[in-house]
Every structure is written in C-alpha cells, then in structure tokens.
Amino acid sequence: MALKQQRTARLEERIEELRAEIDGIIDDRVARIAGESPGVPAGVIRNLLTARAPSCRCAQYIELCKGEANKPD
C-alpha cells in the first residue's frame, strides 16, 4: 500500500510541475503578444489564448502549440 501512495504522491508532484511549466510558457506568450498589442490587458490576451481548451493546462498547451508548428521560422 505504501508503494501506491508514493507513486500517487510522485504523480501529483509531476502534474504540479507540468502545470507550472505550462503557465510559464503561456505567460511568455502573453508577454510577447502584449508587447505587440499595447493597451490590451494581459488577462484578456491570456483568456483569448486559453479559451480554445479551457478544460486543463495540458489541453491549453497542446492547442497553443498547434499554431507554432505551422509557423515558419
């Protein structure tokens, strides 16, 4: 039983780490867009970026990165 609790705790830690990493990626994107769009509040930009996948951060990240794969460098 202890092994299962350890695995569960570790999984929860990994999920929290992923959420924090995704938040950082979204924050960076928001900052970049805000720099190109003076006067638009960062909260509005973030909502627009994440609205396509409001269910969870992982889905938001996947949706956000779909557009990046199609953009030329």
Summary of the structure (lengths in Angstrom):
residues: 73
radius of gyration: 15.8
end to end distance: 50.2
largest distance: 54.8
contacts: 159
relative contact order: 0.11
helix: 79%
strand: 0%
